[in-house]
Structure formats: C-alpha cells, structure tokens
Amino acid sequence: MKSPTIGELVPNEIVTAHFLVFTKEIRQKKTGEPYLSLHLADKTGEIEAKMWDNVAEVMDTFDRDDFVKVKGITQVYQNRSQFTIHKLRRMEDHEVEFADFYPCSARDPEEMFAELSGIIASIGNPHLRGLLEAVFEDREIAALFKLAPAAKSIHHAWRGGLLEHVLSLCALAKATGPHYANVDLDLLLTGAILHDVGKIEELTFARSFGYSADGQMLGHIVLGLRLLGRKFDALPDFPPKLRSLVEHMVVSHHGELAFGSPKVPVFAEALLFHHLDNVDSKMNAAECALKRDQQVDGEFTGWISSLERVLLKKDRYMEGSGAKPQAAKPVEPVAAADDFSTPPAPEAVPAAAVAAPPPVKRVEAHQPVNSLFAEKLQAVLGPQK
C-alpha cells in the first residue's frame, strides 16, 4: 500500500508513512523521560511531530536529513495539526524514491528558467542586460538557481521556489512600474531578478533546507553582493554609478534596518521593489498557511508567526461552517509491543474523574473587604458614602 503524503493525512486516523526528518530535538517530559520533537516532510509539505513513548529505543538511531518510517495518528493541538508517533525506524536510501520527499514548485524549472531568459532578453539597457546575462550564463549559478528555495520556511520554501518568486516579482514589476513616470522598469526588473541571488549560497537544499556556514555568518545579502562583485569586475565598461544603484537594490530590499537590510531604500525603484517583495512573500506565506490548515476545524487558522496574525478561512466562513471544539492537549499514546502494529485507542477519561474547579468566592459591591491593601486604599479615598 502506498504511503500517504502529509497532504493526505486526516485527523484521528492511524497511518504508516514515510517521511524526511527536517528537524530533530530530544526534550524532556516533566517526569524526566525523553520525548522527540520533530518536523517531518515530504513533497506535499511538512508537519510537526511528537513521539512520547519508547523514545530511548530509537532516539539515537536516526538524525536530521534521514528518512524514517513512522506509524502514528494526526491530531489537532492548539488549532494546528500534529502527528503523534507510535513507532519509528530509520529507512535506508535505497528504500525510498527521493523525488517523493522534496517539496518542489508546481512549475517545471526549465520552463521557468526559459521565461526568465526571455525577460532578461527584453531588458533595454545594454549594461543591465549584459550583467544579467553574465550571471545566468554561468552554468553553476543557473543550476543552483533552478533548484534553490526562496527561503528555509516562510515563503516559496520548496525546490524551484526562488525562481518562482523571482518570476512573480517580475510580473508585479511589469504591472506596477509603468504606473509611475519616474520608475526605470529595466532597473526595477534587474533588482527583482538579482535581489536574492545570494540565496543559492546561503541555503542548503540537498535534502532538508538549512543554512550553509557562510549563510549563517554572512547572510544572503552579503553573499549576493560578493557574487555580483565578481561579475561586475568582469564587465569593466559597466557604469560605476549604475553599479551602485543595482547594489543598493540588493542591500535595501528588506526595507528596514530591523529586518536585516544595512540600508533603507532611497530611490524610487528600490522603494517600490521592497514593497513588491514584501507583498509577494506575504501573499505566498498566507496561501501556504491556509493550505496547511485545511484539516483543522474552524473559520480561522492558528497563529502564524511570520504574519503575526491568524487568517480567516474565507471559503469556510462564507459557507457558514462553524468551529468545532478541539482537544485541549494531544493524547500521549502507548505504543503496541509489536512493530508497527495498531496501538490501542486512548481511553476516554470519565467525566466523574475530572476534578471540578473550586467554587469562586464572589464579593458583592456592598460587602466590606478586610485586607491590608483595602484598608490603605480606603484611608486614601476617604469613607464610603
């Protein structure tokens, strides 16, 4: 039977599936026993996972970037899907099809690169077009640019995501640039194409997505400037002031010092591009969050930290389906003794076994309150009328 994907997981259904380990942490329960906190992934997305029992037997048998076979159940915790693992074992590479585990763009990378090449060919400024050709005729850069995600997790976080993000920005630039008489569309498009070129060196994406050593120390803005510097140096006739404009669009595209840009945008194309980049990344983050949240009941998503808000599931809201109550905490299941066998269903807690909260002692407005604080407060305010 084919392993279900993350996109096919249904709450409260026990499944056996194969996933890639994106992150792995060994934590402690209140009892001092270890439990596993993981992020598991395949080509359809990722999901948070916990393993509560028999952890000591498996916690040292696998690591991040390994493939694992797991048996467990999807549950909803704090309005988010979470996979509770009953059984786990590491899989060998020969047991899996690598293409099943890497999130990738719905578009063909070669098709997207051909579209990018067409945009570059349409650039009227010969210096900017020459720079772009020098960058993307570099086979190593082109190969990485076709594969790289745009980010580790926040937006366009899949193989080919960087190229997809750039093409989306080029479409936005073409739609908005001509609206403003003082915007040079060639410069705006050049900034859109090159702003994140440093991501191909900042991120690692051979298996799960992470950061290279240079990515951790320098970041994609510095790495992008370094890469472009080599290309500029090979173009001795490139106008120095135009070079500064291109470099400024790279260093300022985050828009604010607090968001990692060493400079804020100071001319029209840089300012417009920052907002286009922000719009495209935020819209994609929202789209992905809504897709991830479809299995969770209710008309709103859980808290989305990258957007600092919850989102309305508009279709569900318009259909009038209300929220259903969720369990307050995921059940910590006890795995069955035999490997990958169906674990017993968690026993329901009888209502009588749940201690009722102590009655709240209410104080009526006319009733005097005897406390040191109350006496001091009354002395300040004077006698009650």
Phi, psi and chi 1 to 4 in degrees:
 res  aa     phi    psi   chi1   chi2   chi3   chi4
   1 MET       -  134.6 -176.0  176.2  178.1      -
   2 LYS   -67.0  138.5 -173.5  177.5 -178.3  -64.1
   3 SER   -66.1  132.7  168.7      -      -      -
   4 PRO   -68.6  148.6   25.7  -33.7      -      -
   5 THR   -87.2  168.2   65.0      -      -      -
   6 ILE   -61.1  -36.7  -73.5  172.7      -      -
   7 GLY   -66.7  -16.8      -      -      -      -
   8 GLU  -100.5   -2.4  -64.6  168.7  -22.5      -
   9 LEU   -66.3  137.0  -64.9  177.7      -      -
  10 VAL  -118.9  134.9  177.1      -      -      -
  11 PRO   -56.0  141.6  -26.7   35.6      -      -
  12 ASN    66.7   23.3  -56.5  -44.3      -      -
  13 GLU  -118.2  124.5 -176.3  176.5  -68.0      -
  14 ILE   -80.4  128.7  -65.0  173.4      -      -
  15 VAL  -137.0  160.8  -62.7      -      -      -
  16 THR  -114.8  128.2  -62.3      -      -      -
  17 ALA  -147.1  166.1      -      -      -      -
  18 HIS  -117.2  129.4  -53.3  155.8      -      -
  19 PHE  -138.9  163.8  -62.0  125.9      -      -
  20 LEU   -97.1  136.4  174.8   66.8      -      -
  21 VAL   -84.6  110.4  179.8      -      -      -
  22 PHE   -79.8  -46.8 -105.4   28.9      -      -
  23 THR  -138.9  153.6   65.5      -      -      -
  24 LYS  -142.8  127.8  172.4 -169.9  174.1 -175.0
  25 GLU  -134.0  137.5  -68.8 -177.0   42.7      -
  26 ILE  -102.6  117.4  -59.1  173.6      -      -
  27 ARG  -118.5  177.4  -58.9  177.5  179.8  175.8
  28 GLN  -117.0  137.6  -81.1 -166.9  -24.4      -
  29 LYS   -74.8  173.6  -60.3 -179.9 -172.4  178.3
  30 LYS   -63.5  -24.7  -67.0  179.3  179.7  178.0
  31 THR   -78.7   -8.2   61.2      -      -      -
  32 GLY    93.8   -9.6      -      -      -      -
  33 GLU   -76.6  150.5  -63.9  177.3  -55.1      -
  34 PRO   -79.1  151.9   29.5  -35.1      -      -
  35 TYR  -139.0  160.3   74.8   92.5      -      -
  36 LEU  -103.5  134.6  -72.9  173.5      -      -
  37 SER  -118.1  115.4  178.4      -      -      -
  38 LEU  -126.7  160.4  -48.2  173.5      -      -
  39 HIS  -119.2  120.9  -85.2   87.6      -      -
  40 LEU  -106.6  150.3  -55.8  176.2      -      -
  41 ALA  -146.0  156.8      -      -      -      -
  42 ASP  -147.5 -168.4   62.2   19.1      -      -
  43 LYS   -68.3  -14.4   65.8 -178.4 -179.5 -178.6
  44 THR   -94.1   -7.2   66.0      -      -      -
  45 GLY   147.5 -159.7      -      -      -      -
  46 GLU  -140.4  163.5   63.2  178.2  -84.3      -
  47 ILE  -148.2  144.2 -169.7  168.6      -      -
  48 GLU   -72.8  142.3 -176.8 -179.0   -4.0      -
  49 ALA  -138.8  148.3      -      -      -      -
  50 LYS  -131.5  142.8  -63.3  -74.1 -169.2  -70.6
  51 MET  -125.0  120.0 -174.9  171.7 -175.7      -
  52 TRP   -99.1  -31.4  -57.0  104.3      -      -
  53 ASP  -121.3  152.7  -62.3  -65.4      -      -
  54 ASN    55.9   32.6  -56.9  -44.8      -      -
  55 VAL   -71.5  -37.5  171.4      -      -      -
  56 ALA   -58.9  -26.6      -      -      -      -
  57 GLU   -73.0  -25.4  -59.1  172.0    8.1      -
  58 VAL  -122.5  -11.8  -61.2      -      -      -
  59 MET   -65.5  -24.2   64.6 -175.3 -171.5      -
  60 ASP  -101.4    7.3  -65.0  -36.1      -      -
  61 THR   -93.7   -7.2   63.6      -      -      -
  62 PHE  -149.1  168.4   73.6   99.3      -      -
  63 ASP  -146.5  178.7 -148.0  -25.7      -      -
  64 ARG   -56.0  143.1  177.9  178.1  175.8  -90.5
  65 ASP    77.7    1.9  -79.2  -12.3      -      -
  66 ASP   -86.4  156.9  -78.5  -21.0      -      -
  67 PHE   -93.0  141.0  -60.9  104.7      -      -
  68 VAL  -132.9  148.3  -69.8      -      -      -
  69 LYS  -101.7  126.6  179.0  178.6 -178.8  179.1
  70 VAL  -130.0  150.4  -65.6      -      -      -
  71 LYS  -123.4  132.9 -177.9  171.3 -174.9  175.5
  72 GLY  -178.8 -161.6      -      -      -      -
  73 ILE  -138.9  139.3 -174.7  169.7      -      -
  74 THR   -86.0  129.1  -56.0      -      -      -
  75 GLN  -130.7  168.5  -62.7  172.2  -51.5      -
  76 VAL  -110.5  122.9  176.9      -      -      -
  77 TYR  -132.3  124.3  176.4   51.7      -      -
  78 GLN    52.4   42.9  -66.3 -177.0  -17.5      -
  79 ASN    64.6   25.6 -149.5   31.8      -      -
  80 ARG  -135.2  145.5  -66.1  168.3   58.9 -177.8
  81 SER   -70.3  139.4  -66.3      -      -      -
  82 GLN  -144.2  135.1 -175.9 -179.5  100.4      -
  83 PHE   -99.0  119.9 -169.2   77.1      -      -
  84 THR   -96.9  121.0  -59.3      -      -      -
  85 ILE   -91.8  129.7  -58.9  170.8      -      -
  86 HIS   -96.2  -39.8  -58.2  164.3      -      -
  87 LYS  -137.8  149.7  -76.0  -75.1 -173.9  177.4
  88 LEU  -152.1  140.3  178.3  150.4      -      -
  89 ARG  -146.7  149.3   76.7  164.7  176.8   86.2
  90 ARG   -72.7  141.3 -179.1 -179.7  178.3  -85.4
  91 MET  -106.2  148.2  -59.2  179.6   71.5      -
  92 GLU   -82.4  154.2  -60.1  -64.0  -27.0      -
  93 ASP   -57.7  -34.7  -72.6   -4.1      -      -
  94 HIS   -70.8  -10.8   66.4   79.7      -      -
  95 GLU   -85.5   -8.6  -64.3 -177.6   78.9      -
  96 VAL  -126.4  158.5  -58.2      -      -      -
  97 GLU   -98.2  113.0  -69.0  -70.4  -20.6      -
  98 PHE   -55.2  -36.1  -82.8   44.8      -      -
  99 ALA   -63.4  -19.1      -      -      -      -
 100 ASP   -76.5  -10.5  -68.4  -21.0      -      -
 101 PHE  -115.8   -7.4  -66.0   88.5      -      -
 102 TYR  -107.1  116.2  -59.2  124.5      -      -
 103 PRO   -57.3  132.1  -19.6   30.6      -      -
 104 CYS  -141.4  159.3   58.2      -      -      -
 105 SER   -61.5  148.0  172.4      -      -      -
 106 ALA   -70.3  -16.3      -      -      -      -
 107 ARG   -95.5  150.6  -63.3 -172.0   60.8 -173.1
 108 ASP   -70.9  129.6  177.8   76.3      -      -
 109 PRO   -63.3  -34.8   17.9  -29.8      -      -
 110 GLU   -67.6  -38.3  -64.8  -61.2  -27.0      -
 111 GLU   -64.2  -42.4  173.4 -167.1  -47.2      -
 112 MET   -65.8  -39.9  -71.4 -165.8  -70.3      -
 113 PHE   -66.6  -35.9 -165.4   77.4      -      -
 114 ALA   -63.7  -38.9      -      -      -      -
 115 GLU   -64.2  -42.1 -178.0  179.9  -21.6      -
 116 LEU   -61.4  -42.4  177.8   65.1      -      -
 117 SER   -61.3  -37.0  -61.8      -      -      -
 118 GLY   -65.2  -38.6      -      -      -      -
 119 ILE   -65.3  -42.7  -65.3  170.2      -      -
 120 ILE   -61.3  -42.6  -67.9  171.6      -      -
 121 ALA   -63.9  -24.1      -      -      -      -
 122 SER   -84.2   -9.0   73.5      -      -      -
 123 ILE   -65.9  124.2  -61.0  -70.1      -      -
 124 GLY   -78.3  -34.0      -      -      -      -
 125 ASN   -70.6  117.8 -175.2  -54.4      -      -
 126 PRO   -65.3  -30.5   22.5  -32.6      -      -
 127 HIS   -70.3  -44.8  -63.0  -66.6      -      -
 128 LEU   -67.1  -41.2  -65.6  175.9      -      -
 129 ARG   -64.0  -40.3 -175.1  175.1   65.1 -108.2
 130 GLY   -63.8  -39.2      -      -      -      -
 131 LEU   -62.9  -47.2  170.6   64.2      -      -
 132 LEU   -62.6  -40.4  -67.6  167.8      -      -
 133 GLU   -64.9  -39.4  -71.0  171.6  -12.8      -
 134 ALA   -62.9  -36.8      -      -      -      -
 135 VAL   -70.1  -50.8  170.9      -      -      -
 136 PHE   -92.3   -4.4  -69.2  100.7      -      -
 137 GLU   -85.3   -6.6  -72.9  174.8    1.3      -
 138 ASP   -74.1  113.3 -176.0  -43.2      -      -
 139 ARG   -61.2  -38.2  -67.8 -174.7  177.8 -178.5
 140 GLU   -65.8  -44.6 -177.0  179.1   -2.3      -
 141 ILE   -63.1  -45.4  -68.5  174.7      -      -
 142 ALA   -61.4  -42.3      -      -      -      -
 143 ALA   -63.6  -42.7      -      -      -      -
 144 LEU   -70.5  -37.1  -68.5  171.9      -      -
 145 PHE   -65.3  -30.2 -152.9   84.2      -      -
 146 LYS   -72.4  -25.7  -66.7  173.2 -172.6  176.9
 147 LEU  -100.2  -28.0  -73.8  177.1      -      -
 148 ALA   -66.2  142.1      -      -      -      -
 149 PRO   -75.2  162.0   28.6  -33.1      -      -
 150 ALA   -79.8  -23.0      -      -      -      -
 151 ALA  -158.3  165.7      -      -      -      -
 152 LYS   -70.2  -36.2 -179.2  175.2  177.5  -72.8
 153 SER  -152.3  -24.4   59.8      -      -      -
 154 ILE   -76.7  -48.3  -65.3  175.2      -      -
 155 HIS  -146.8  147.8   71.2   97.3      -      -
 156 HIS    45.6   43.4  -62.1   89.3      -      -
 157 ALA   -89.4   67.1      -      -      -      -
 158 TRP  -153.6  164.8   49.4   75.6      -      -
 159 ARG   -62.0  132.4  -73.5 -171.5  166.8 -160.1
 160 GLY    84.1   -0.7      -      -      -      -
 161 GLY   -66.2  -35.9      -      -      -      -
 162 LEU   -63.1  -46.5  175.9   58.3      -      -
 163 LEU   -64.5  -41.0 -174.0   47.8      -      -
 164 GLU   -63.6  -42.1 -172.3  175.7  -22.8      -
 165 HIS   -62.3  -43.7  174.6   49.3      -      -
 166 VAL   -63.6  -43.1  162.9      -      -      -
 167 LEU   -65.4  -37.5  -68.8  177.7      -      -
 168 SER   -62.8  -41.6  179.4      -      -      -
 169 LEU   -65.9  -37.5  -72.8  169.9      -      -
 170 CYS   -63.3  -39.9  -72.3      -      -      -
 171 ALA   -63.8  -41.5      -      -      -      -
 172 LEU   -66.2  -38.3  -70.1  172.0      -      -
 173 ALA   -63.1  -43.1      -      -      -      -
 174 LYS   -66.4  -31.3  -70.0  178.7  179.8  179.9
 175 ALA   -77.6  -33.6      -      -      -      -
 176 THR  -102.5  -34.4   57.5      -      -      -
 177 GLY   -54.6  -50.0      -      -      -      -
 178 PRO   -63.9  -15.6  -24.7   35.4      -      -
 179 HIS   -69.4  -23.4 -177.4   72.3      -      -
 180 TYR  -112.4  121.7  -58.5   98.8      -      -
 181 ALA   -64.4  -27.4      -      -      -      -
 182 ASN   -92.7    9.9   61.7  -28.4      -      -
 183 VAL  -100.1  127.4  167.4      -      -      -
 184 ASP   -86.7  108.1  179.7  -17.9      -      -
 185 LEU   -63.6  -36.1 -177.0   57.5      -      -
 186 ASP   -60.8  -43.6  -75.3  -12.6      -      -
 187 LEU   -68.2  -40.6 -179.0   57.7      -      -
 188 LEU   -62.0  -44.0 -177.5   61.2      -      -
 189 LEU   -65.8  -38.6  -74.2  168.8      -      -
 190 THR   -62.5  -42.2  -60.7      -      -      -
 191 GLY   -63.2  -40.4      -      -      -      -
 192 ALA   -62.1  -39.6      -      -      -      -
 193 ILE   -75.0  -35.6  -66.1  168.8      -      -
 194 LEU  -101.4   -9.7  -64.3  177.9      -      -
 195 HIS   -59.8  -34.7   77.1  -70.2      -      -
 196 ASP  -111.9   21.3  -91.0  -10.1      -      -
 197 VAL   -61.3  -25.9   69.9      -      -      -
 198 GLY   -66.5  -14.8      -      -      -      -
 199 LYS   -62.0  -27.3  -67.7  -78.1 -178.4   76.0
 200 ILE   -67.5  -19.8   66.5  173.0      -      -
 201 GLU  -105.5  -24.2  -64.2 -178.8    4.6      -
 202 GLU   -73.4  -41.2  178.2 -170.7   43.8      -
 203 LEU   -98.1  150.5  -62.3  173.6      -      -
 204 THR  -109.7  138.3   58.3      -      -      -
 205 PHE  -148.1   28.2   38.5   91.8      -      -
 206 ALA   -65.4  -39.8      -      -      -      -
 207 ARG  -127.8 -103.2  -72.5 -158.2  177.1 -173.3
 208 SER   -75.0  165.1   61.1      -      -      -
 209 PHE   -90.0  135.7  -59.1  154.0      -      -
 210 GLY  -155.2 -163.6      -      -      -      -
 211 TYR  -116.5  138.4  -68.3   97.7      -      -
 212 SER   -73.6  169.4   65.5      -      -      -
 213 ALA   -61.0  -44.3      -      -      -      -
 214 ASP   -65.8  -34.3  -78.2   -9.0      -      -
 215 GLY   -62.9  -40.4      -      -      -      -
 216 GLN   -67.8  -39.3  -69.3  -81.6   18.6      -
 217 MET   -84.2  -33.6  -67.5 -172.3  -68.3      -
 218 LEU  -115.3  -37.2  -57.2  175.6      -      -
 219 GLY    84.2  163.9      -      -      -      -
 220 HIS   -72.9  -24.0   70.3  -78.5      -      -
 221 ILE   -67.8  -48.9  -70.2  177.2      -      -
 222 VAL   -64.6  -43.8  172.5      -      -      -
 223 LEU   -64.1  -37.2  -68.3  172.3      -      -
 224 GLY   -64.8  -43.9      -      -      -      -
 225 LEU   -61.4  -38.8  -75.9  179.7      -      -
 226 ARG   -64.6  -44.0 -168.8  163.9   69.6  177.1
 227 LEU   -63.0  -46.5 -176.4  154.1      -      -
 228 LEU   -66.2  -32.2  -68.3  175.4      -      -
 229 GLY   -59.0  -39.3      -      -      -      -
 230 ARG   -64.4  -37.9  -64.0 -167.3  -66.3  -91.6
 231 LYS   -73.0  -40.4  -60.0  -55.8  178.7 -176.0
 232 PHE   -59.6  -42.0  -80.6  126.2      -      -
 233 ASP   -63.7  -24.9  -68.2  -17.0      -      -
 234 ALA   -86.5    0.6      -      -      -      -
 235 LEU  -122.1   76.4  -60.3  169.3      -      -
 236 PRO   -63.1  -20.7   21.5  -32.4      -      -
 237 ASP   -90.9    3.1  -64.9  -29.1      -      -
 238 PHE   -68.8  128.0 -161.2   95.0      -      -
 239 PRO   -60.8  126.6  -23.2   34.1      -      -
 240 PRO   -57.0  -40.1  -24.0   33.6      -      -
 241 LYS   -70.5  -35.3  -69.9 -172.0  176.2 -179.2
 242 LEU   -66.5  -36.5 -177.0   57.5      -      -
 243 ARG   -59.4  -43.1  171.7  175.8  177.2  167.3
 244 SER   -62.8  -36.7  -66.9      -      -      -
 245 LEU   -64.6  -44.6  -66.6 -178.9      -      -
 246 VAL   -62.7  -46.0  172.9      -      -      -
 247 GLU   -62.7  -37.7  -69.3  173.8  -28.2      -
 248 HIS   -64.4  -37.4  178.4   78.1      -      -
 249 MET   -64.5  -32.3  -67.9 -166.7   71.6      -
 250 VAL   -71.9  -47.7  173.6      -      -      -
 251 VAL   -74.5  -21.3  -57.4      -      -      -
 252 SER  -104.5    3.4   67.9      -      -      -
 253 HIS   -69.9  -18.3   74.6  -92.7      -      -
 254 HIS   -75.8  -14.7  -76.9 -177.7      -      -
 255 GLY    87.2  -30.4      -      -      -      -
 256 GLU  -137.4  147.5  -59.1  -72.6  -15.2      -
 257 LEU   -60.0  -37.6  -56.5 -178.8      -      -
 258 ALA   -66.7  -20.1      -      -      -      -
 259 PHE   -98.8    9.1  -61.9  152.7      -      -
 260 GLY   105.9   -2.4      -      -      -      -
 261 SER   -85.8  129.8  -85.1      -      -      -
 262 PRO   -71.3  -17.7   21.1  -29.8      -      -
 263 LYS  -139.2  148.1  -69.1  -67.4 -179.9  179.5
 264 VAL   -87.7  155.6  -61.8      -      -      -
 265 PRO   -61.6  135.2  -20.6   32.0      -      -
 266 VAL  -125.6    5.9  -64.4      -      -      -
 267 PHE  -141.8  166.9   56.8   84.6      -      -
 268 ALA   -55.4  -49.0      -      -      -      -
 269 GLU   -64.8  -38.7  -67.1   82.0    0.7      -
 270 ALA   -66.6  -41.4      -      -      -      -
 271 LEU   -66.6  -46.5 -178.7   61.9      -      -
 272 LEU   -62.4  -43.4  175.8   56.4      -      -
 273 PHE   -63.5  -40.9  176.2   69.6      -      -
 274 HIS   -54.5  -44.7  155.2   62.2      -      -
 275 HIS   -70.4  -36.1  -72.7  -68.1      -      -
 276 LEU   -63.9  -42.9  -65.1  180.0      -      -
 277 ASP   -62.6  -42.2 -174.6   38.5      -      -
 278 ASN   -65.2  -43.5 -168.9   42.9      -      -
 279 VAL   -60.7  -48.3  164.2      -      -      -
 280 ASP   -65.2  -42.0 -166.1   59.5      -      -
 281 SER   -67.9  -41.0   60.7      -      -      -
 282 LYS   -67.8  -41.6  -68.5  -70.2 -167.3  -64.4
 283 MET   -64.5  -39.2  -69.2  -59.5  -69.2      -
 284 ASN   -69.8  -38.9 -176.8 -100.6      -      -
 285 ALA   -60.6  -40.5      -      -      -      -
 286 ALA   -66.2  -44.2      -      -      -      -
 287 GLU   -59.9  -44.8  179.9 -176.4    0.1      -
 288 CYS   -66.8  -39.4  -67.3      -      -      -
 289 ALA   -63.1  -41.3      -      -      -      -
 290 LEU   -66.4  -38.3  -71.7  167.7      -      -
 291 LYS   -65.6  -42.1  -75.3 -178.8  179.0  177.9
 292 ARG   -64.7  -27.1  -74.9 -165.5  -56.5  -91.6
 293 ASP   -95.0    5.5 -149.6   82.7      -      -
 294 GLN   -63.8  -28.2  -73.7  -53.9  -56.5      -
 295 GLN   -80.5   -9.4  -62.5  -69.1   -6.7      -
 296 VAL   -93.1  132.1  179.4      -      -      -
 297 ASP   -67.4  161.1  -68.3  -33.7      -      -
 298 GLY   105.7  166.4      -      -      -      -
 299 GLU   -95.1   -5.4  -65.6  172.5  -13.7      -
 300 PHE  -126.1  149.7  -72.8   88.0      -      -
 301 THR   -74.8  172.8   66.9      -      -      -
 302 GLY   -72.8  179.5      -      -      -      -
 303 TRP   -66.2  130.8 -179.8 -103.4      -      -
 304 ILE  -109.3  105.4  -56.0  164.4      -      -
 305 SER   -64.3  -36.3   57.1      -      -      -
 306 SER   -67.7  -25.5   62.8      -      -      -
 307 LEU  -103.4   -9.3  -60.9  175.6      -      -
 308 GLU    55.2   47.3  -62.2 -177.3  -33.0      -
 309 ARG  -172.0  169.0   70.8 -160.6   69.4 -159.7
 310 VAL   -95.6  162.9  -60.4      -      -      -
 311 LEU  -121.3  144.4  -69.5  175.7      -      -
 312 LEU   -78.6  130.0  175.1   70.6      -      -
 313 LYS   -82.9   89.7  -58.1  174.6 -171.0  176.4
 314 LYS   -59.6  -42.8 -178.7  161.7   55.1   67.9
 315 ASP   -62.0  -43.5  -68.2  -17.4      -      -
 316 ARG   -66.9  -37.9 -167.8  173.3  -65.9 -179.6
 317 TYR   -63.1  -43.4  169.3   74.9      -      -
 318 MET   -68.8  -29.7  -65.9  -59.7  -69.4      -
 319 GLU   -75.3  -16.8  -68.6  168.2    0.4      -
 320 GLY    83.6   17.9      -      -      -      -
 321 SER   -82.7  123.4   59.6      -      -      -
 322 GLY   -82.8  170.0      -      -      -      -
 323 ALA   -74.8  144.6      -      -      -      -
 324 LYS  -104.2  147.6  -61.7  177.6 -177.0  178.4
 325 PRO   -64.2  142.3   22.2  -31.7      -      -
 326 GLN  -109.9  154.9  -58.4  -64.6  -21.5      -
 327 ALA   -64.7  142.6      -      -      -      -
 328 ALA   -72.0  -26.6      -      -      -      -
 329 LYS  -153.1  141.5 -176.0  179.1  179.7 -178.8
 330 PRO   -66.3  143.7   24.0  -32.7      -      -
 331 VAL   -71.0  138.5  178.8      -      -      -
 332 GLU   -93.2   94.8  -63.4 -173.2    7.4      -
 333 PRO   -75.2  156.0   29.5  -33.8      -      -
 334 VAL  -101.4  117.3  178.4      -      -      -
 335 ALA   -69.0  149.2      -      -      -      -
 336 ALA   -71.7  159.5      -      -      -      -
 337 ALA   -70.0  -38.4      -      -      -      -
 338 ASP   -82.4  149.3   53.9  -37.1      -      -
 339 ASP   -65.2  124.4 -170.3   22.8      -      -
 340 PHE    59.5   27.1  -75.4   71.8      -      -
 341 SER   -87.8  161.7   60.2      -      -      -
 342 THR   -67.7  121.9  -55.5      -      -      -
 343 PRO   -76.8  154.4   28.4  -32.7      -      -
 344 PRO   -64.1  145.8   24.3  -33.3      -      -
 345 ALA   -65.3  141.2      -      -      -      -
 346 PRO   -62.1  136.8   20.6  -30.5      -      -
 347 GLU   -72.8  136.9  -65.6 -178.2    2.2      -
 348 ALA   -72.4  141.9      -      -      -      -
 349 VAL   -84.1  120.4  179.6      -      -      -
 350 PRO   -57.4  143.4  -17.1   27.7      -      -
 351 ALA   -59.0  -34.3      -      -      -      -
 352 ALA   -68.1  -22.2      -      -      -      -
 353 ALA   -81.6  -12.2      -      -      -      -
 354 VAL   -87.4  119.0 -180.0      -      -      -
 355 ALA   -67.1  132.3      -      -      -      -
 356 ALA   -74.7  145.2      -      -      -      -
 357 PRO   -66.4  148.8   24.3  -32.8      -      -
 358 PRO   -62.5  146.4   23.3  -32.7      -      -
 359 PRO   -63.1  142.7   22.3  -32.5      -      -
 360 VAL   -84.9  126.3  176.8      -      -      -
 361 LYS   -82.6  112.5 -176.1  177.6  180.0 -179.8
 362 ARG   -90.7  143.5  -61.7 -173.5  179.8  -84.2
 363 VAL  -112.6  116.8  178.7      -      -      -
 364 GLU   -71.4  155.4  -60.1  -61.1  -28.3      -
 365 ALA   -61.3  -33.0      -      -      -      -
 366 HIS   -87.0   -6.9   63.8  -86.3      -      -
 367 GLN   -83.5  127.2 -175.7  176.4   -8.9      -
 368 PRO   -67.8  144.6   24.5  -33.7      -      -
 369 VAL  -110.8  122.5 -179.8      -      -      -
 370 ASN   -98.9  101.1  -64.6  -38.6      -      -
 371 SER  -154.9  159.8   70.8      -      -      -
 372 LEU   -61.7  -41.5 -179.8   59.9      -      -
 373 PHE   -64.1  -42.0  174.1   75.0      -      -
 374 ALA   -64.0  -40.4      -      -      -      -
 375 GLU   -63.6  -41.6  -68.7  173.0   -1.0      -
 376 LYS   -67.4  -41.3  -70.0 -176.1  176.8 -179.5
 377 LEU   -62.2  -41.6 -177.8   60.9      -      -
 378 GLN   -66.7  -34.8 -170.3  169.4  -11.0      -
 379 ALA   -65.6  -34.0      -      -      -      -
 380 VAL   -73.1  -45.3  172.0      -      -      -
 381 LEU   -78.8  -19.9  -62.8  176.9      -      -
 382 GLY    92.5  175.0      -      -      -      -
 383 PRO   -66.9  146.0   24.3  -33.5      -      -
 384 GLN   -72.1  142.2  -66.7 -179.1  -12.7      -
 385 LYS   -97.4      -  -64.9 -177.0  179.5  179.0
